Amino acid sequence: MKQCRAGSCRAFAGSALAVALVLVVAAVAAGGVAPVSAQPPGQLCTWEEVGQQATLATHHLAGTIDTRADRALFFGGADQTRAAPSYLADMDLSDVSLDNAVGPTRLNIQGVQPRYGSQCFYRPAPGSPTGGEVYCIGGASDPGTGAGTSTVQRLDTTSGNWVANINPVGTFGPRLHFAAAFDPASDLAVFHGGTRTCALKGDSPLTEPPGCTADVFSTTLLRFDATGQAARWEQLGGSDVIGRVFLHSMVFDPLQRRMITFGGTNNGTRPRGDVHVLDLSAPASSPAWAPLVTAGVAPARYAHAAAFHSARNWMVVYGGVAGGFQTAGESTTDTTWALDLSTAPPAWVNLGATVGALVGATMVYDENHGTVILFGGRTRYKQGPLSINRKSYALRCAAAPPTPVPPPTATPSAMYEICPGIRNRVPNAVLSSAVANPGSIENFGQLCNPSLPPSIWNVERRLLALLNPGTPYHPLYNSVQWKCVCQ
């Protein structure tokens, strides 16, 4: 594994993150919001080169990870000439050491339709311990017109067969540069925002903006049935507090069973730095987007890469554009930020790691190695051939972030928590006994979805709650048990 040099990735100090978070929490406790400096107190993390340099790489590509085979898959995008090749590559991360990662390697699979500005997700095959599918949706095929599509393409990761046009029941309008993520526990994907048209400018004068603007799309779900053989599009009702946006990011937070969106732009010029969440922890109810208040300075940007870092409870964000998309005055960013979701409120922290400005890169989370992988993307826009990143990087941090000090009645273990709503309803002796002896409580050791194998998306039930939240505690008829969500 090669460490980035020449000022791009420097030595990091594990204690620096603790200092930054203590300052944030202290300021919040004092009634204010602590700004996180653009320059952190020290380098917290570094990007380290892994795998081999790809023979072909793209920007505005999509990435996902086959969690059962531990391999990253990269789809579509546009190359240095702004053409959209038929592109599918994988990176083998199955070795115990990332020093031995192989790829990205372009796959010779027939039928892959060229797309840029699309989104992909991996779905474990129901009833199979090894099989799975990769779905790639939407995007544009002609960079000259930039017209979005609604195509659903699918890869069977076991057989290697590619199907170029899946037709779920319902409607999904043509678009590109939207945000999407998959919730394995609910067996559904969520899609938000996007634009109907966004061409890639060639040698035309770069003083003119590309004319890309966000269109109005309702939040759409792609829900799979219990057999896994059929899927249908569903429109999410209610008002959309996020509004029109494209070139933003969405990640799935398996710890809280929610989608998180960040950033984007309405018109290709002004960046956004807002964060919104969609709670999926109560499937019977109708979820709705809600703003998430954060501490620190939100790094407003769009066309960035993002992934959820499950081991650290972070949403990691890299690169992107701060203004002037596809113009001579394009302002690119080269910083790595983490939204630390373990603090209250969640806090933005500059991790201090960089590999240079990247626009339209992709990022995936590698569960087995507990890190995120960054690949692809371009440098600042220019006339003529673009400079495309063909290297892959893994984020390395010195030490795990500090665990916030829990309330007196909470468990000292990071694995188990007491739902806030039961603290005044259940005797303290019962709560203390439960956290001291978790195996004595019902549902101990059970997965959130017992029918699926364990993964970062399907963890053990770790939240102590009442059997029936709307009923008073009773030691026999309404006792406590371990759950996946607090109600």
GUVEX-657493 format. One record per residue (C-alpha): residue in one letter; z negated, y negated, x. Coordinates in steps of 0.05 Angstrom, whole numbers, plus 32768, in hexadecimal, padded with zeros to 4 digits. Layout:
N
res a z Z y Y x X $
...
***
This chain:
487
res m z 8000 y 8000 x 8000 $
res k z 8015 y 7FBD x 801D $
res q z 7FEB y 7F7F x 8014 $
res c z 800F y 7F3D x 8006 $
res r z 800D y 7F0F x 8042 $
res a z 8023 y 7ECA x 8057 $
res g z 7FF5 y 7EA7 x 8027 $
res s z 800E y 7ECC x 7FE9 $
res c z 7FD2 y 7EFA x 7FE4 $
res r z 7F94 y 7EEB x 800C $
res a z 7F50 y 7F0A x 8019 $
res f z 7F25 y 7F0E x 7FDB $
res a z 7EDA y 7F0A x 7FD0 $
res g z 7EBA y 7F34 x 7F9A $
res s z 7E81 y 7F03 x 7F92 $
res a z 7EAE y 7ECA x 7F7F $
res l z 7EBD y 7EE4 x 7F3A $
res a z 7E74 y 7EEA x 7F2C $
res v z 7E6B y 7EA1 x 7F41 $
res a z 7EA4 y 7E8A x 7F14 $
res l z 7E8B y 7EB0 x 7ED8 $
res v z 7E43 y 7E99 x 7EE1 $
res l z 7E5B y 7E51 x 7EE1 $
res v z 7E83 y 7E5C x 7EA1 $
res v z 7E4A y 7E7F x 7E7D $
res a z 7E17 y 7E4B x 7E93 $
res a z 7E42 y 7E12 x 7E7A $
res v z 7E4E y 7E34 x 7E37 $
res a z 7E04 y 7E40 x 7E2F $
res a z 7DF9 y 7DF7 x 7E3C $
res g z 7E26 y 7DE6 x 7E02 $
res g z 7E66 y 7DD6 x 7E28 $
res v z 7EA5 y 7DF8 x 7E3E $
res a z 7EA9 y 7E04 x 7E89 $
res p z 7EEE y 7DF5 x 7EA5 $
res v z 7F07 y 7E29 x 7ED5 $
res s z 7F25 y 7E07 x 7F12 $
res a z 7F6D y 7E13 x 7F24 $
res q z 7F52 y 7E26 x 7F68 $
res p z 7F1D y 7E5D x 7F62 $
res p z 7EE0 y 7E5E x 7F90 $
res g z 7F02 y 7E95 x 7FB8 $
res q z 7F39 y 7EC8 x 7FB4 $
res l z 7F21 y 7EFA x 7F7F $
res c z 7F5C y 7F2A x 7F80 $
res t z 7F9C y 7F38 x 7FA5 $
res w z 7FE0 y 7F55 x 7F93 $
res e z 7FF2 y 7F91 x 7FBE $
res e z 8039 y 7FAB x 7FC3 $
res v z 8041 y 7FF2 x 7FAA $
res g z 807C y 8022 x 7FA4 $
res q z 80C0 y 8011 x 7FC0 $
res q z 80EE y 7FD5 x 7FB6 $
res a z 811A y 7FE2 x 7F7B $
res t z 8166 y 7FE5 x 7F86 $
res l z 816E y 7FBF x 7F44 $
res a z 813C y 7F93 x 7F21 $
res t z 8140 y 7F62 x 7EE7 $
res h z 811C y 7F2A x 7EC4 $
res h z 8108 y 7F25 x 7E7B $
res l z 80FE y 7F70 x 7E7D $
res a z 80CC y 7F9B x 7E57 $
res g z 8099 y 7FCB x 7E74 $
res t z 806B y 8001 x 7E5B $
res i z 8045 y 803C x 7E77 $
res d z 8048 y 8086 x 7E66 $
res t z 7FFD y 8092 x 7E68 $
res r z 8004 y 80DE x 7E66 $
res a z 8033 y 80E3 x 7EA2 $
res d z 8017 y 80A4 x 7EC4 $
res r z 805A y 8083 x 7ECF $
res a z 8070 y 803C x 7EC0 $
res l z 80B2 y 8031 x 7E9D $
res f z 80DC y 7FF2 x 7EA2 $
res f z 8114 y 7FE2 x 7E70 $
res g z 814C y 7FB0 x 7E6B $
res g z 814C y 7F69 x 7E83 $
res a z 8181 y 7F3E x 7EA5 $
res d z 8195 y 7F44 x 7EEE $
res q z 81A3 y 7F0E x 7F22 $
res t z 81E8 y 7EFF x 7F03 $
res r z 81C8 y 7EF7 x 7EBE $
res a z 81EA y 7F36 x 7EA6 $
res a z 81C2 y 7F68 x 7E7C $
res p z 81CB y 7FAD x 7E9B $
res s z 81BC y 7FEF x 7E7A $
res y z 817A y 7FF5 x 7E9F $
res l z 8141 y 8027 x 7E9C $
res a z 8114 y 8035 x 7ED8 $
res d z 80D3 y 8059 x 7EE4 $
res m z 809B y 8056 x 7F17 $
res d z 8073 y 8095 x 7F26 $
res l z 8029 y 8082 x 7F2A $
res s z 800D y 80C9 x 7F23 $
res d z 7FF4 y 80D1 x 7F6A $
res v z 7FAA y 80C6 x 7F75 $
res s z 7FBC y 808D x 7FA4 $
res l z 7FE9 y 8052 x 7F93 $
res d z 8000 y 8056 x 7FDC $
res n z 802B y 8090 x 7FC4 $
res a z 804A y 806E x 7F88 $
res v z 8094 y 807D x 7F81 $
res g z 80C7 y 804C x 7F65 $
res p z 80DB y 8026 x 7F3D $
res t z 8116 y 8055 x 7F39 $
res r z 8150 y 8049 x 7F0A $
res l z 8159 y 8083 x 7EDA $
res n z 819C y 80A1 x 7ECA $
res i z 8194 y 80A8 x 7E7F $
res q z 81CF y 80A2 x 7E50 $
res g z 81D0 y 8075 x 7E13 $
res v z 81A0 y 803E x 7E2A $
res q z 81B7 y 7FFD x 7E09 $
res p z 81B2 y 7FBD x 7E34 $
res r z 817E y 7F8C x 7E1C $
res y z 8156 y 7F52 x 7E37 $
res g z 811A y 7F31 x 7E15 $
res s z 8106 y 7F72 x 7DF2 $
res q z 80C3 y 7F96 x 7DEE $
res c z 80B1 y 7FDE x 7DFC $
res f z 8073 y 8009 x 7DEF $
res y z 805E y 8051 x 7DFD $
res r z 8047 y 807D x 7DC3 $
res p z 8025 y 80C0 x 7DD1 $
res a z 8045 y 80F8 x 7DA8 $
res p z 8015 y 810F x 7D71 $
res g z 7FFE y 8157 x 7D7A $
res s z 8018 y 815B x 7DC2 $
res p z 7FEB y 8155 x 7DFF $
res t z 8025 y 813F x 7E2C $
res g z 805F y 8124 x 7E04 $
res g z 806D y 80DD x 7DF0 $
res e z 80A2 y 80AA x 7DDE $
res v z 80B5 y 8065 x 7DF7 $
res y z 80CF y 8034 x 7DC3 $
res c z 80F7 y 7FF6 x 7DD8 $
res i z 8104 y 7FC3 x 7DA1 $
res g z 8130 y 7F86 x 7D99 $
res g z 814A y 7F59 x 7DD1 $
res a z 818F y 7F3D x 7DDF $
res s z 81C9 y 7F62 x 7DFE $
res d z 81F8 y 7F27 x 7E0D $
res p z 81D9 y 7EF2 x 7E3A $
res g z 8212 y 7EC3 x 7E29 $
res t z 8202 y 7EBE x 7DE0 $
res g z 81B9 y 7ED4 x 7DE4 $
res a z 81BB y 7EF1 x 7D9D $
res g z 817F y 7F1C x 7D8F $
res t z 8183 y 7F63 x 7D72 $
res s z 8155 y 7F8E x 7D47 $
res t z 8167 y 7FCF x 7D6A $
res v z 8131 y 8004 x 7D73 $
res q z 813F y 8032 x 7DAE $
res r z 8115 y 806F x 7DC0 $
res l z 810A y 809A x 7DFD $
res d z 80EC y 80E0 x 7DF7 $
res t z 80C2 y 80E3 x 7E37 $
res t z 80C2 y 8130 x 7E36 $
res s z 810C y 813E x 7E2E $
res g z 8127 y 80FD x 7E4A $
res n z 8153 y 80F3 x 7E0D $
res w z 8163 y 80AB x 7DFA $
res v z 8173 y 8098 x 7DB2 $
res a z 8195 y 8053 x 7DAE $
res n z 8189 y 8043 x 7D65 $
res i z 814C y 8058 x 7D3E $
res n z 8148 y 803E x 7CF7 $
res p z 8101 y 8036 x 7CDD $
res v z 80F9 y 8028 x 7C93 $
res g z 80F4 y 7FDD x 7C84 $
res t z 810D y 7F9E x 7CA6 $
res f z 8105 y 7F81 x 7CEC $
res g z 812F y 7F43 x 7CF8 $
res p z 8159 y 7F3B x 7D37 $
res r z 8133 y 7F16 x 7D6E $
res l z 8121 y 7F13 x 7DB8 $
res h z 80E9 y 7EF7 x 7DE3 $
res f z 80B4 y 7F0D x 7DB0 $
res a z 8071 y 7F2C x 7DBF $
res a z 805B y 7F73 x 7DAD $
res a z 8027 y 7FA8 x 7DBD $
res f z 8014 y 7FED x 7DA4 $
res d z 7FD1 y 8007 x 7D88 $
res p z 7FCF y 8053 x 7D92 $
res a z 7F90 y 805C x 7D68 $
res s z 7FB3 y 803D x 7D2B $
res d z 7FF7 y 8058 x 7D40 $
res l z 8019 y 8016 x 7D35 $
res a z 803B y 7FDE x 7D5D $
res v z 8033 y 7F94 x 7D4F $
res f z 806C y 7F62 x 7D58 $
res h z 8065 y 7F16 x 7D58 $
res g z 8092 y 7EDA x 7D61 $
res g z 80D3 y 7ED5 x 7D87 $
res t z 8115 y 7EB2 x 7D82 $
res r z 8157 y 7EC7 x 7D62 $
res t z 8181 y 7EAB x 7D9B $
res c z 8174 y 7E9A x 7DE4 $
res a z 81AE y 7E9D x 7E16 $
res l z 81A6 y 7EA2 x 7E61 $
res k z 81C7 y 7E64 x 7E7F $
res g z 81F8 y 7E6F x 7EB6 $
res d z 821A y 7E39 x 7EDF $
res s z 8218 y 7E05 x 7EA8 $
res p z 81F2 y 7DC5 x 7EBA $
res l z 81A8 y 7DD5 x 7EBF $
res t z 8195 y 7D90 x 7EA7 $
res e z 819E y 7DA8 x 7E60 $
res p z 8169 y 7DD5 x 7E3F $
res p z 8182 y 7E1A x 7E29 $
res g z 8178 y 7E0B x 7DDF $
res c z 8147 y 7E44 x 7DD5 $
res t z 8113 y 7E37 x 7D9E $
res a z 80E2 y 7E63 x 7D7A $
res d z 80F4 y 7E7C x 7D35 $
res v z 80C8 y 7E8C x 7CFA $
res f z 80B7 y 7ED6 x 7CF7 $
res s z 807E y 7EF6 x 7CD2 $
res t z 8052 y 7F26 x 7CFA $
res t z 8071 y 7F6B x 7CF2 $
res l z 8052 y 7FAF x 7CFA $
res l z 8077 y 7FEF x 7D0D $
res r z 804B y 8025 x 7CEF $
res f z 8055 y 8070 x 7CFD $
res d z 8042 y 80A5 x 7CCB $
res a z 8012 y 80DE x 7CD7 $
res t z 8049 y 810F x 7CEA $
res g z 8065 y 80DF x 7D1E $
res q z 80AB y 80EC x 7D04 $
res a z 80B5 y 80AB x 7CDD $
res a z 80A6 y 8062 x 7CE5 $
res r z 80AA y 8025 x 7CB7 $
res w z 80A9 y 7FDA x 7CC0 $
res e z 8072 y 7FB3 x 7C9C $
res q z 806A y 7F68 x 7C96 $
res l z 8024 y 7F4E x 7CA1 $
res g z 800F y 7F21 x 7C68 $
res g z 7FE7 y 7EE1 x 7C6C $
res s z 7FF2 y 7EA2 x 7C93 $
res d z 8005 y 7EA3 x 7CDD $
res v z 7FD6 y 7E74 x 7D01 $
res i z 7FFD y 7E7D x 7D42 $
res g z 803D y 7E5E x 7D26 $
res r z 8082 y 7E60 x 7D45 $
res v z 8081 y 7E78 x 7D8E $
res f z 80AA y 7EA2 x 7DBE $
res l z 80A5 y 7EB8 x 7E07 $
res h z 805B y 7EC6 x 7DFB $
res s z 8034 y 7F06 x 7E0A $
res m z 800C y 7F38 x 7DE2 $
res v z 7FDD y 7F6F x 7DFB $
res f z 7FB4 y 7FA3 x 7DD7 $
res d z 7F69 y 7FA2 x 7DE4 $
res p z 7F52 y 7FEA x 7DD9 $
res l z 7F09 y 7FD7 x 7DE3 $
res q z 7F08 y 7FA9 x 7DA7 $
res r z 7F43 y 7FC7 x 7D81 $
res r z 7F6A y 7F86 x 7D7E $
res m z 7FAA y 7F65 x 7D93 $
res i z 7FA7 y 7F27 x 7DC0 $
res t z 7FDF y 7EF4 x 7DC7 $
res f z 7FE3 y 7EBE x 7DFB $
res g z 8010 y 7E83 x 7E0C $
res g z 8059 y 7E7C x 7DFD $
res t z 8082 y 7E40 x 7DE8 $
res n z 809F y 7E23 x 7DA9 $
res n z 80DD y 7E03 x 7DC8 $
res g z 80E6 y 7E1A x 7E0F $
res t z 80C7 y 7DDC x 7E2D $
res r z 807E y 7DD4 x 7E1B $
res p z 8050 y 7E0F x 7E2D $
res r z 8016 y 7E28 x 7E03 $
res g z 7FD3 y 7E41 x 7E1B $
res d z 7FB3 y 7E59 x 7DDA $
res v z 7F98 y 7E9F x 7DCE $
res h z 7F97 y 7EC4 x 7D8B $
res v z 7F7C y 7F07 x 7D76 $
res l z 7F8F y 7F38 x 7D3F $
res d z 7F55 y 7F67 x 7D2D $
res l z 7F6D y 7FAE x 7D1F $
res s z 7F28 y 7FCE x 7D1D $
res a z 7F27 y 7FD3 x 7CD1 $
res p z 7F6A y 7FF4 x 7CBE $
res a z 7F5B y 7FF2 x 7C74 $
res s z 7F59 y 7FA6 x 7C74 $
res s z 7F91 y 7F75 x 7C7E $
res p z 7F8C y 7F5A x 7CC5 $
res a z 7F9A y 7F11 x 7CD4 $
res w z 7FA4 y 7EE9 x 7D14 $
res a z 7F6A y 7EBD x 7D29 $
res p z 7F61 y 7E8C x 7D64 $
res l z 7F36 y 7EA4 x 7D9D $
res v z 7F0B y 7E6D x 7DBC $
res t z 7F0A y 7E74 x 7E08 $
res a z 7EE5 y 7E52 x 7E41 $
res g z 7F09 y 7E33 x 7E7B $
res v z 7F4D y 7E15 x 7E83 $
res a z 7F82 y 7E3E x 7E60 $
res p z 7FBE y 7E47 x 7E8E $
res a z 7FF4 y 7E2F x 7E5D $
res r z 8035 y 7E54 x 7E6C $
res y z 806D y 7E7F x 7E4F $
res a z 809D y 7EB5 x 7E67 $
res h z 8062 y 7ED2 x 7E8D $
res a z 804B y 7F1A x 7E98 $
res a z 800B y 7F34 x 7E79 $
res a z 7FE3 y 7F75 x 7E71 $
res f z 7F9E y 7F8A x 7E59 $
res h z 7F73 y 7FA2 x 7E94 $
res s z 7F47 y 7FD4 x 7E70 $
res a z 7F19 y 7FE4 x 7EAB $
res r z 7F05 y 7F9A x 7EB1 $
res n z 7F0D y 7F83 x 7E69 $
res w z 7F40 y 7F4F x 7E7F $
res m z 7F82 y 7F35 x 7E64 $
res v z 7FA8 y 7F29 x 7EA5 $
res v z 7FDF y 7EF5 x 7EA6 $
res y z 8010 y 7EE6 x 7EDE $
res g z 8047 y 7EB3 x 7EEB $
res g z 8074 y 7E95 x 7EB6 $
res v z 808E y 7E4F x 7EA6 $
res a z 8067 y 7E0F x 7E9A $
res g z 80A3 y 7DE6 x 7E83 $
res g z 80EE y 7DDB x 7E86 $
res f z 8104 y 7E22 x 7E78 $
res q z 8148 y 7E31 x 7E98 $
res t z 8153 y 7DEA x 7EB2 $
res a z 8155 y 7DCA x 7EF7 $
res g z 810F y 7DB0 x 7EE9 $
res e z 80F2 y 7DF4 x 7ED7 $
res s z 80A8 y 7DF5 x 7EE9 $
res t z 8093 y 7E3C x 7EFD $
res t z 804D y 7E57 x 7F09 $
res d z 8035 y 7E89 x 7F3D $
res t z 7FEC y 7E94 x 7F2B $
res t z 7FC6 y 7ECF x 7F10 $
res w z 7F93 y 7EC3 x 7ED9 $
res a z 7F64 y 7EF1 x 7EB5 $
res l z 7F46 y 7EE5 x 7E71 $
res d z 7F03 y 7F06 x 7E7A $
res l z 7EF2 y 7F23 x 7E35 $
res s z 7EAD y 7F3B x 7E4B $
res t z 7E90 y 7EF5 x 7E47 $
res a z 7E7E y 7ECD x 7E0A $
res p z 7EAA y 7EA7 x 7E00 $
res p z 7EE1 y 7EC9 x 7E28 $
res a z 7EEE y 7EA2 x 7E68 $
res w z 7F2E y 7E93 x 7E8F $
res v z 7F27 y 7EA2 x 7ED9 $
res n z 7F5A y 7E93 x 7F0F $
res l z 7F5D y 7ED3 x 7F39 $
res g z 7F7F y 7EAF x 7F73 $
res a z 7FB5 y 7EE4 x 7F7F $
res t z 7FFF y 7ED4 x 7F83 $
res v z 8041 y 7EF2 x 7F97 $
res g z 8069 y 7EB3 x 7F88 $
res a z 8086 y 7E97 x 7F49 $
res l z 80A0 y 7ECC x 7F18 $
res v z 80C0 y 7EC0 x 7ED4 $
res g z 80CE y 7EF8 x 7EA3 $
res a z 80A9 y 7F2D x 7ECB $
res t z 8084 y 7F67 x 7EA9 $
res m z 803F y 7F84 x 7EB3 $
res v z 8020 y 7FC7 x 7E9F $
res y z 7FDA y 7FE4 x 7EA5 $
res d z 7FD2 y 8024 x 7ECE $
res e z 7F95 y 8047 x 7EB1 $
res n z 7F8F y 807C x 7EE7 $
res h z 7F8A y 8049 x 7F1F $
res g z 7F67 y 8014 x 7EF6 $
res t z 7F97 y 7FDC x 7F07 $
res v z 7FD3 y 7FB6 x 7EED $
res i z 801A y 7FBD x 7F09 $
res l z 8049 y 7F80 x 7F0D $
res f z 8095 y 7F88 x 7F13 $
res g z 80D6 y 7F62 x 7F0C $
res g z 80DF y 7F19 x 7EF8 $
res r z 8106 y 7EE1 x 7F19 $
res t z 80F5 y 7EA3 x 7F41 $
res r z 8104 y 7E5B x 7F2B $
res y z 8144 y 7E54 x 7F03 $
res k z 8182 y 7E3C x 7F28 $
res q z 81CE y 7E3B x 7F24 $
res g z 81F1 y 7E78 x 7F41 $
res p z 81CF y 7EBB x 7F4E $
res l z 8185 y 7EBE x 7F3E $
res s z 814F y 7ED9 x 7F6C $
res i z 8131 y 7F17 x 7F4C $
res n z 80F1 y 7F38 x 7F62 $
res r z 80FE y 7F81 x 7F74 $
res k z 80B7 y 7F91 x 7F8B $
res s z 807C y 7FAE x 7F65 $
res y z 8034 y 7F98 x 7F6E $
res a z 7FEF y 7FB3 x 7F5C $
res l z 7FB5 y 7F84 x 7F50 $
res r z 7F79 y 7F94 x 7F7C $
res c z 7F35 y 7F73 x 7F73 $
res a z 7EF9 y 7F7A x 7FA0 $
res a z 7EC3 y 7F8D x 7F6E $
res a z 7EBB y 7F99 x 7F25 $
res p z 7EA9 y 7F5B x 7EFD $
res p z 7E60 y 7F52 x 7EED $
res t z 7E47 y 7F6F x 7EAB $
res p z 7E29 y 7F38 x 7E7F $
res v z 7DDE y 7F3F x 7E76 $
res p z 7DD5 y 7F5D x 7E30 $
res p z 7DA1 y 7F47 x 7DFD $
res p z 7D5D y 7F69 x 7E03 $
res t z 7D6C y 7F9B x 7DCC $
res a z 7DB0 y 7FAE x 7DE7 $
res t z 7DBE y 7FEB x 7E11 $
res p z 7DBC y 7FE0 x 7E5C $
res s z 7DFA y 800D x 7E62 $
res a z 7E3F y 7FEE x 7E5E $
res m z 7E56 y 802B x 7E37 $
res y z 7E2D y 801F x 7DF9 $
res e z 7E1F y 7FE1 x 7DCF $
res i z 7DF8 y 7FD0 x 7D91 $
res c z 7E1F y 7FAE x 7D5A $
res p z 7E00 y 7F69 x 7D50 $
res g z 7DFD y 7F71 x 7D04 $
res i z 7DC8 y 7FA8 x 7D07 $
res r z 7D96 y 7F89 x 7D36 $
res n z 7D6C y 7F6C x 7CFD $
res r z 7D78 y 7FA6 x 7CCE $
res v z 7D65 y 7FE2 x 7CF8 $
res p z 7D1F y 7FEB x 7D17 $
res n z 7D1E y 7FDB x 7D61 $
res a z 7D00 y 801F x 7D70 $
res v z 7D3D y 8040 x 7D52 $
res l z 7D6D y 8014 x 7D7A $
res s z 7D46 y 8020 x 7DBB $
res s z 7D46 y 806B x 7DB0 $
res a z 7D90 y 806C x 7DA1 $
res v z 7DA5 y 8048 x 7DE0 $
res a z 7D74 y 806F x 7E0B $
res n z 7D8C y 80B1 x 7DEE $
res p z 7DD4 y 80A6 x 7DD6 $
res g z 7DE0 y 80F1 x 7DCF $
res s z 7DAD y 80F4 x 7D97 $
res i z 7DD8 y 80C7 x 7D6A $
res e z 7E0F y 80DF x 7D3C $
res n z 7E57 y 80DB x 7D57 $
res f z 7E40 y 80D9 x 7D9F $
res g z 7E7B y 80EB x 7DCC $
res q z 7EAF y 80E9 x 7D95 $
res l z 7EF0 y 80C5 x 7DA0 $
res c z 7F06 y 808C x 7D73 $
res n z 7F40 y 80B7 x 7D5D $
res p z 7F2B y 8100 x 7D66 $
res s z 7F72 y 8119 x 7D58 $
res l z 7F8D y 80F6 x 7D97 $
res p z 7F7D y 8104 x 7DE1 $
res p z 7F4E y 80D4 x 7E05 $
res s z 7F6E y 8098 x 7E27 $
res i z 7F60 y 804E x 7E32 $
res w z 7F78 y 8045 x 7DEA $
res n z 7F4E y 807E x 7DCE $
res v z 7F07 y 8078 x 7DEA $
res e z 7EC4 y 8094 x 7DD5 $
res r z 7E9D y 8073 x 7D9D $
res r z 7E6D y 8043 x 7DBF $
res l z 7E55 y 8012 x 7D8A $
res l z 7E14 y 801F x 7D66 $
res a z 7E1B y 800E x 7D1C $
res l z 7E02 y 8024 x 7CD7 $
res l z 7E24 y 805D x 7CB3 $
res n z 7E30 y 802E x 7C78 $
res p z 7E2E y 7FE6 x 7C90 $
res g z 7E24 y 7FCA x 7C49 $
res t z 7DE6 y 7FF4 x 7C3B $
res p z 7D9F y 7FEA x 7C56 $
res y z 7D89 y 8017 x 7C8F $
res h z 7D69 y 8059 x 7C7C $
res p z 7D56 y 808E x 7CB0 $
res l z 7D73 y 80C6 x 7C85 $
res y z 7DA9 y 80A9 x 7C58 $
res n z 7DC4 y 806E x 7C81 $
res s z 7DB2 y 8078 x 7CC9 $
res v z 7DD5 y 805E x 7D08 $
res q z 7E11 y 807F x 7D29 $
res w z 7E43 y 8071 x 7D60 $
res k z 7E83 y 804F x 7D48 $
res c z 7EC0 y 802D x 7D65 $
res v z 7EB9 y 7FEB x 7D40 $
res c z 7E81 y 7FC0 x 7D25 $
res q z 7E87 y 7FAC x 7CDC $
***
